[in-house]
Amino acid sequence: MKNLNAKDINIPLTVPQKNKKNYLQNYLTSTKNTGRLFLFAGDQKIEHLNQDFYGPNISIQNATPKHMFDIASKGNVGVFATQLGLIARYGKDYPDIKYIIKLNAKTDIIPVIQKDPISLMLTTVDEVVEFQKNSKLNIVGVGYTIYLGSEHESIMLSQASQIVYQAHKHGLLAILWIYPRGKYVKKQNSAEIIAGAAGVGACLGADFIKVNPPEAENIPLMGKLLKQATLASGKSGVICSGGAKEDAKILLETLHQQIHSGGAIGTAIGRNLHQRDLNAALKLSRAISAIIFDDSDVKTAKKLLE
């Protein structure tokens, strides 16, 4: 992979001159100077309650939040995304991590078939900036989820727009999780609606847009279908959700297709890392980072699992 420098970065015009240096540093350090993002997602303790952290086929190490911080600190991830409260409790023991603060969250107790989802801010960008100054932690950006197609989408779109603007104002990265969801959404993982979600993220000015990969009969076809979304996102980068825990080798094959066939510029992996024990999670994180940051082929990446 070619290392990027300041001239290669498309700085949004919403970043004021005085904070352009800060934005550049956040972008380059988060992507390890490649422009590609390896986001370790640790926001599921609200989203899915404890079902992702305790039970069959889940490492007992995952029962405590410390496990995620250990992975984020020792693995070769780009950034670790979770809620401010967890970072406030654990951050002093892990000052080397580059943090994305997830600003909103909801539980999955109320099913979508009963009520369209809505997820509003738990924390503001101004509070993040204040926390950053007081804690001295390396907070590089913020994240926010939109449920596109929900009856409440206008509220989330409005909040997301303000969050992106305020984040850029302070030189922070802005990452949007965009999931089509609600009773009016018939095929939430179709290539067309995922491309629509990516286009919405571009219109809101996000630096990175996290979407679910399109449904497909096989991995190569999924990669081809994803191309519609990465074209629709324009100068905003698309990263795909890793989803539920699966075979590590299949995960690496999928990621390689998403990048080289689909045009994604990284990934967002959560359960596939933290549901494994620390040793297995670190091996997998190194294999993922080899594909993302070193542009390794799948065969080379798989060897890192051994």
C-alpha positions in Angstrom: 0.0 0.0 0.0 1.2 3.5 -0.8 1.4 5.7 2.2 -0.7 8.9 1.9 0.3 12.3 2.9 -1.6 15.6 3.5 -1.9 16.4 -0.2 -3.8 13.1 -0.8 -6.5 13.8 1.7 -9.8 15.4 0.7 -10.5 17.7 3.6 -14.1 18.7 3.8 -14.8 22.4 3.5 -16.7 22.1 6.9 -13.2 21.8 8.6 -12.1 25.3 9.5 -8.5 26.3 8.6 -7.4 26.3 12.3 -8.4 22.6 12.6 -7.2 21.2 9.3 -4.0 19.9 10.9 -6.0 18.1 13.5 -8.3 16.6 10.9 -5.4 15.4 8.8 -3.7 13.9 11.8 -6.9 12.1 12.9 -7.5 10.8 9.3 -3.9 9.6 8.7 -3.4 8.0 12.1 -6.8 6.3 12.0 -6.1 4.8 8.6 -2.4 4.1 9.3 -1.5 6.5 6.4 -3.3 4.3 3.9 -6.8 5.9 3.6 -8.3 2.5 4.6 -10.1 2.0 7.9 -10.1 -1.0 10.3 -12.8 -0.1 12.8 -13.2 -2.4 15.8 -16.8 -2.0 16.8 -17.6 -2.3 20.5 -20.9 -0.6 20.8 -23.0 -3.8 21.1 -23.4 -3.9 24.9 -26.3 -1.4 24.4 -27.4 -2.6 21.0 -27.6 -6.3 21.8 -27.5 -6.2 25.6 -25.4 -9.2 26.9 -26.3 -11.8 24.3 -23.1 -11.0 22.3 -20.9 -11.3 25.4 -21.9 -14.4 27.3 -23.1 -17.8 26.1 -22.2 -20.8 23.9 -19.3 -20.4 21.5 -18.3 -17.1 23.1 -15.1 -16.8 25.0 -15.6 -16.3 28.8 -13.0 -13.5 28.5 -15.7 -11.6 26.6 -18.0 -11.4 29.8 -16.2 -8.2 30.9 -15.7 -5.0 28.8 -11.9 -5.2 29.6 -11.6 -7.9 26.9 -12.5 -5.4 24.1 -10.0 -2.9 25.4 -7.3 -5.5 25.4 -8.0 -6.4 21.8 -8.1 -2.7 20.8 -4.8 -2.1 22.5 -2.9 -5.2 21.5 -4.4 -5.8 18.1 -3.5 -4.0 14.9 -6.8 -2.2 14.6 -7.2 1.3 13.3 -9.8 2.7 15.7 -12.0 1.4 18.5 -15.6 2.6 18.6 -17.7 2.4 21.8 -19.7 4.6 24.1 -18.2 7.4 26.2 -19.1 5.8 29.5 -17.0 2.7 28.8 -14.1 4.8 27.6 -14.4 7.0 30.8 -14.1 3.9 32.9 -11.3 2.0 31.0 -9.5 4.7 29.0 -6.9 5.6 31.6 -5.6 2.0 31.4 -5.5 2.1 27.6 -4.3 5.5 26.6 -2.7 4.2 23.4 -6.0 3.3 21.7 -7.5 5.6 19.0 -11.1 6.1 20.0 -14.3 6.7 18.1 -17.1 7.7 20.5 -20.4 6.3 19.5 -22.9 9.1 20.2 -26.2 7.2 20.0 -27.5 3.7 20.8 -30.7 1.7 21.5 -31.4 -1.8 22.7 -33.0 -4.5 20.6 -35.7 -5.3 23.2 -38.5 -3.8 21.1 -38.7 -5.6 17.8 -38.8 -3.7 14.5 -42.1 -5.4 13.6 -43.7 -3.8 16.6 -42.2 -0.3 16.4 -40.0 1.5 13.9 -36.5 2.1 15.4 -35.2 5.4 16.6 -31.8 6.1 18.2 -31.1 9.5 19.6 -27.9 11.1 21.0 -26.6 10.0 24.3 -23.7 12.4 24.1 -23.0 15.6 22.1 -20.0 16.5 20.0 -19.2 19.4 22.4 -19.2 16.9 25.3 -16.8 14.7 23.4 -14.5 17.6 22.8 -14.6 18.6 26.5 -14.0 15.0 27.5 -11.0 14.8 25.1 -9.5 17.9 26.7 -10.0 16.7 30.2 -8.9 13.0 29.7 -6.1 13.7 27.2 -7.2 10.5 25.4 -6.7 10.1 21.6 -10.2 10.6 20.5 -10.1 10.8 16.7 -13.8 11.0 15.8 -17.5 10.3 16.5 -20.1 7.8 15.2 -23.8 7.8 14.9 -26.4 5.3 13.6 -29.3 6.2 11.3 -32.2 3.7 10.7 -33.1 4.8 7.1 -36.7 4.1 6.2 -37.9 4.3 9.8 -40.9 6.5 10.5 -38.4 8.5 12.7 -35.7 8.9 10.1 -36.1 12.6 9.8 -35.1 13.1 13.4 -32.0 10.9 13.0 -31.0 12.5 9.7 -31.2 15.9 11.3 -29.1 14.9 14.3 -26.6 13.1 12.0 -26.2 16.2 9.8 -25.5 18.4 12.9 -23.0 15.8 14.3 -21.0 15.6 11.0 -20.9 19.4 10.9 -19.8 19.8 14.5 -17.3 17.0 14.3 -15.6 18.6 11.3 -15.7 21.9 13.0 -13.4 20.5 15.7 -11.3 18.5 13.3 -12.8 15.1 14.2 -13.8 12.3 11.9 -17.5 11.6 11.4 -18.6 8.0 10.8 -22.2 7.1 10.1 -23.7 3.7 10.6 -26.6 3.6 8.2 -29.0 0.7 8.3 -32.3 0.6 6.3 -34.8 -0.7 8.8 -38.5 -0.4 9.6 -41.9 -1.8 8.6 -41.7 0.0 5.2 -38.3 -1.5 4.4 -38.9 -4.8 2.6 -35.4 -5.8 1.6 -33.0 -4.1 4.0 -29.9 -5.8 2.6 -30.6 -5.4 -1.1 -27.8 -3.9 -3.2 -30.1 -1.0 -4.3 -31.2 0.1 -0.8 -27.7 -0.2 0.6 -26.4 1.9 -2.3 -29.1 4.4 -1.3 -27.9 4.4 2.3 -24.3 5.1 1.1 -25.6 8.0 -1.0 -27.4 9.4 2.0 -24.2 9.2 4.0 -22.4 11.1 1.3 -25.0 13.8 1.3 -24.6 14.2 5.0 -20.8 14.6 4.6 -19.6 11.5 6.4 -16.0 10.6 6.2 -16.9 6.9 6.4 -20.2 5.1 6.0 -20.8 1.8 7.7 -23.3 -0.4 5.9 -24.3 -4.1 5.9 -22.9 -5.9 2.8 -25.6 -6.7 0.2 -27.2 -10.1 0.2 -25.8 -12.4 -2.5 -25.6 -16.1 -3.3 -21.8 -16.2 -3.0 -18.9 -14.0 -1.9 -17.7 -12.9 -5.4 -21.3 -11.8 -6.3 -21.6 -9.9 -3.0 -18.4 -8.0 -3.9 -19.8 -7.0 -7.3 -23.1 -5.9 -5.9 -21.3 -3.8 -3.3 -19.8 -1.7 -6.1 -23.1 0.2 -6.5 -22.8 1.5 -3.0 -19.2 2.5 -3.2 -19.9 4.5 -6.4 -23.0 6.1 -4.7 -20.9 7.2 -1.7 -18.6 9.4 -3.9 -15.7 10.8 -1.8 -17.1 9.2 1.4 -15.6 5.8 2.1 -17.8 2.7 2.5 -16.9 0.1 5.1 -19.0 -3.1 5.7 -20.2 -4.5 8.9 -18.6 -7.8 9.9 -21.9 -9.2 11.3 -22.2 -12.3 13.4 -19.2 -14.5 14.3 -18.2 -16.8 11.4 -15.2 -18.9 10.2 -12.1 -16.6 10.2 -11.0 -17.8 6.8 -14.4 -17.0 5.2 -14.3 -13.6 6.9 -10.9 -12.8 5.3 -12.2 -14.0 1.8 -15.2 -11.8 2.2 -13.2 -8.7 3.3 -10.8 -9.1 0.3 -13.7 -9.2 -2.1 -15.4 -6.2 -0.5 -12.2 -4.1 -1.0 -10.9 -5.4 -4.4 -14.2 -6.1 -6.1 -16.7 -3.9 -4.2 -14.5 -0.8 -3.7 -14.9 -0.7 0.1 -12.0 1.1 1.9 -12.0 -1.1 5.0 -14.2 -2.9 7.5 -16.0 -2.7 10.8 -15.5 -5.8 12.9 -17.1 -6.4 16.3 -18.4 -9.8 17.3 -15.9 -11.7 15.0 -13.1 -10.3 17.2 -14.4 -9.9 20.8 -16.3 -13.2 20.9 -13.0 -15.0 20.4 -10.4 -15.4 23.2 -7.6 -12.8 23.2 -5.0 -15.0 21.4 -7.4 -15.9 18.6 -8.7 -12.3 18.3 -5.2 -10.9 18.0 -4.3 -13.4 15.3 -7.4 -12.5 13.4 -6.9 -8.8 13.8 -3.4 -9.1 12.3 -4.8 -11.0 9.4 -7.5 -8.4 8.8 -5.0 -5.6 9.1 -2.7 -7.3 6.6 -5.5 -7.2 4.0 -6.5 -3.6 4.8 -3.2 -1.9 5.5 -0.7 -4.0 3.7 -2.9 -5.0 0.7 -2.0 -8.7 1.3 -3.8 -11.4 -0.6 -6.0 -13.9 1.2 -3.5 -16.7 1.2 -0.9 -14.5 3.0 -3.5 -13.2 5.5 -4.7 -16.8 6.3 -1.2 -17.8 7.3 -1.4 -15.2 10.1 -4.2 -17.2 11.7 -1.8 -20.2 12.3 
